[in-house]
Amino acid sequence: MRSWRDLPAPAALPGSGHLLRWSRAPLALLEEGARLGPMFRLQFGVPAVVGSCFTWNKRLLTDLDTFRSAGSFSRMVPYLSGGIILTDAPAHKPRRADLNRPFGPQAMTALRARVQAALHGEPPRGPFDALAWADRVTLRMLNAAYFSGDFDEGLLHAFLAPLRHPFPTPALPRPALFARVRRELNRLAERRLLHGGDDLLAHLARLPGGVQEARISLAAGHDTTTHTLAWTIWHLAQHPQWFTPEGLRPAVRETLRLYPPGWMGSRRLHRDVTFEGVHLPRGTLALYSPYLSARDPGLWSAPTQFRPERFEQAPPPWAYLPFGGGERVCLGMHLAHLLLDEALRTLLGAPLTACQGDPTPRPGVTLGPAGPLVVQRG
């Protein structure tokens, strides 16, 4: 049996280990580590191990009693610290069952008309920045889905804006802003408890802690949807054969493979574990990367190229994880697909042409394009 200390590691810097490289260029650090093998260690001041193989992904995402979320990176970000994201077994399963109802496929059918109305008059003409447009329409669609458009748009924009910046900006405390958002959420929730409603907040307000779940899932859903929408538009402008009603869903799936918003996931080990002959002690920071798994040349042909046709077949198991997997699969997965589908459909009817832009992935809380992504419509 090997110790986790025997695992290979990327080049570290004296005094800071991998912390400085992680803060500056985490994707390059991960890619260097993946070239060393399917598991490697990072020097973060605590035992930290990254796995990129599908067996690691499956173990981490299905053994919820061992791989705990409460000690994950999400705790460092006030926007995501709480609710179902940090709820572990055995409380996770029943809580998730309650939350699945308003976020399930049938519930999305009831929200579709509201989301479509929020997009009325939005299709741009001429050149436009797909990233800026995606940011604007995603905010409007989320406001419609969660609050029937009742949430103050200026406050909603101010609340979500820090998430678009690199660390440490999203992790900084903002007590005054969060207090304003909580007051507005409570006001809207009380109105729904008194008068009813069928938006997401109306359902969540009936659950203990449901208002907090609304705030956290809203924050988790904005940039993930914005960035996927912008990147999809950029690729569709360069691959017009997929810019059809039938081609949109494969194009979205391929975009999510190339640029999974949740590019890195983390757990803490609740007990000692031996994985493929490597001993991992309790407290180890266990990391998995949907970004690495979806670009593994041993699993995907031409992994860096945009090829939606690859989804004519099922993807390799536990290698396509844009929404995570297992019991903890992203709560907002169906909502994200609804928003992406409706926003992209508003652009049909006029050709798209890529003009200029920088699609280089920039990791923060989520993975997003450097931008801008200027596209011509019509």
Residue pairs with C-beta under 8 A, 6 or more apart in sequence:
1 274
1 277
1 278
1 279
2 277
2 278
2 279
3 278
3 279
4 41
4 47
4 49
4 278
4 279
4 280
4 281
4 284
5 41
6 278
7 37
7 39
7 40
7 41
7 49
7 278
8 33
8 36
8 37
8 40
8 41
9 18
9 33
9 36
9 40
9 41
9 42
9 43
10 18
10 21
10 29
10 32
10 33
10 36
10 40
10 42
11 32
12 18
12 21
12 43
13 20
13 21
17 42
17 43
17 44
17 45
18 29
18 42
18 43
18 44
19 43
19 44
19 45
21 28
21 29
22 29
22 42
22 44
23 167
26 264
26 363
27 263
27 291
27 361
27 363
29 42
30 50
30 264
30 289
30 291
30 292
31 292
33 40
33 42
33 50
34 40
34 50
34 52
34 292
34 296
38 51
38 52
38 53
38 56
39 49
39 50
39 51
39 52
39 53
39 56
39 275
39 276
39 278
40 49
40 50
41 47
41 48
41 49
41 50
42 48
42 49
42 50
42 287
44 285
46 283
46 284
46 285
47 280
47 281
47 283
47 284
47 285
48 284
48 285
48 287
49 278
49 280
49 284
49 285
49 286
49 287
50 287
50 288
50 289
50 292
51 57
51 60
51 275
51 286
51 287
51 288
52 288
52 289
52 292
52 293
52 296
53 293
54 293
54 299
54 316
54 317
54 318
54 319
55 276
55 318
56 275
56 288
57 288
57 293
57 318
57 319
57 321
57 325
58 317
58 318
58 325
58 326
59 67
59 275
60 67
60 265
60 267
60 286
60 288
61 67
61 288
61 318
61 321
61 324
61 325
61 326
61 328
62 325
62 326
62 327
64 88
64 89
64 92
64 326
64 327
64 328
65 88
65 89
65 90
65 270
66 269
66 270
66 271
66 273
67 267
67 268
67 269
67 270
67 286
68 88
68 267
68 268
68 269
68 270
69 85
69 86
69 87
69 88
69 267
69 268
69 328
70 86
70 88
70 268
71 267
71 268
71 283
71 285
72 86
72 265
72 266
72 267
72 268
73 264
73 266
74 80
74 81
74 85
74 86
74 266
75 81
75 86
76 171
77 170
77 171
77 365
78 171
78 173
78 174
78 178
79 162
79 163
79 170
79 216
79 219
79 220
79 365
80 216
80 219
80 220
80 365
82 212
82 216
83 209
83 212
83 213
83 216
83 217
84 92
84 95
84 96
84 99
84 213
84 216
84 331
85 216
85 220
87 95
87 96
92 327
92 328
93 327
96 327
96 328
96 331
98 207
99 204
99 207
99 213
99 331
100 331
101 107
101 203
102 200
102 203
102 204
103 200
103 217
103 331
103 332
103 333
103 334
103 335
104 334
105 334
107 203
107 334
108 334
108 335
108 337
108 338
110 198
111 144
111 145
111 199
111 200
111 335
111 338
112 338
112 342
114 144
114 145
114 148
114 199
115 141
115 144
115 145
115 338
115 339
115 342
116 342
117 144
118 137
118 140
118 141
118 143
118 144
118 149
119 137
119 140
119 141
119 342
119 343
119 346
122 133
122 137
122 140
122 346
123 346
123 347
123 349
123 350
123 377
124 133
124 377
125 350
125 377
125 378
126 376
126 377
126 378
127 355
127 374
127 375
127 376
127 377
128 374
128 375
128 377
129 357
129 371
129 372
129 373
129 374
129 375
130 229
130 230
130 233
130 234
130 237
130 357
130 372
130 373
130 374
130 375
131 226
131 227
131 230
131 368
131 369
131 371
131 372
131 373
132 371
132 372
133 230
133 233
134 225
134 226
134 227
134 229
134 230
134 233
134 343
135 164
135 226
135 230
137 229
137 343
138 222
138 225
138 226
138 229
138 339
138 343
139 153
139 156
139 157
139 160
139 222
140 149
140 153
141 225
141 339
141 342
141 343
142 156
142 218
142 221
142 222
142 225
142 339
143 149
143 150
143 151
143 153
143 156
144 199
145 199
145 200
145 335
145 338
145 339
146 199
146 200
146 201
146 214
146 218
147 188
147 199
147 200
147 201
148 197
148 199
150 188
151 184
151 188
152 184
155 180
155 181
155 184
158 177
159 177
159 178
159 181
159 219
160 218
160 219
160 222
160 223
162 169
162 170
162 172
162 174
163 170
163 219
163 222
163 223
163 364
163 365
163 366
164 223
164 364
164 368
165 364
166 362
166 363
166 364
167 364
167 365
170 364
170 365
181 215
182 211
182 215
185 201
185 211
185 214
185 215
186 211
188 201
189 201
189 204
189 205
189 210
189 211
189 214
190 205
191 197
192 199
192 201
192 202
192 205
193 205
193 206
196 202
200 214
200 335
201 211
201 214
203 210
204 210
204 211
204 213
204 214
205 211
205 214
207 213
217 331
217 332
220 330
220 331
220 332
221 332
221 335
221 336
223 261
223 365
223 366
223 368
224 261
224 262
224 332
224 336
224 366
225 336
225 339
225 340
226 368
227 259
227 261
227 366
227 367
227 368
227 369
228 252
228 255
228 256
228 259
228 261
228 336
228 340
229 339
229 340
229 343
229 344
230 368
230 369
230 371
230 373
231 255
231 258
231 259
231 359
231 369
231 373
232 248
232 251
232 252
232 255
232 340
232 344
233 344
233 347
233 352
233 373
233 375
234 354
234 357
234 359
234 369
234 373
234 375
235 242
235 251
235 254
235 255
235 306
236 242
236 243
236 247
236 248
236 251
236 344
236 352
237 243
237 352
237 353
237 354
237 375
237 376
238 306
238 354
239 251
239 306
239 308
240 351
240 352
241 247
242 248
242 250
242 251
242 308
243 251
243 347
243 348
243 351
243 352
244 348
245 345
245 348
247 308
248 341
248 344
248 345
249 337
249 341
250 308
250 309
250 311
250 312
251 308
252 337
252 340
252 341
252 344
253 308
253 311
254 306
254 307
254 308
254 310
254 311
255 306
256 322
257 294
257 300
257 315
257 320
257 322
258 294
258 295
258 304
258 306
259 291
259 361
259 367
259 369
260 290
260 291
260 294
260 321
260 322
260 367
261 322
261 366
261 367
261 368
262 290
262 321
262 322
262 323
262 324
262 330
262 366
262 367
263 289
263 290
263 291
263 361
263 363
263 366
263 367
264 287
264 288
264 289
264 290
264 291
264 363
265 287
265 288
265 289
265 290
265 324
266 285
266 286
266 287
266 288
267 285
267 286
268 283
268 284
268 285
268 286
269 280
269 281
269 282
269 283
269 284
269 286
270 282
271 282
272 279
272 280
272 281
272 282
273 279
273 280
273 284
274 280
280 286
288 321
290 320
290 321
290 322
290 324
291 361
291 367
293 299
293 318
293 319
293 320
293 321
294 300
294 303
294 319
294 320
294 321
294 322
295 303
295 304
296 303
296 319
297 303
299 316
299 319
300 310
300 316
300 319
301 307
301 310
318 325
323 329
323 330
323 333
323 336
324 330
330 336
347 377
350 377
350 378
351 377
351 378
352 375
352 376
352 377
353 375
353 376
354 373
354 374
354 375
354 376
355 374
355 375
355 376
356 372
356 374
357 369
357 371
357 372
357 373
357 374
357 375
358 369
358 370
358 371
358 372
358 373
359 369
359 370
359 373
360 369
360 370
361 367
361 368
361 369
361 370
362 368
362 369
362 370
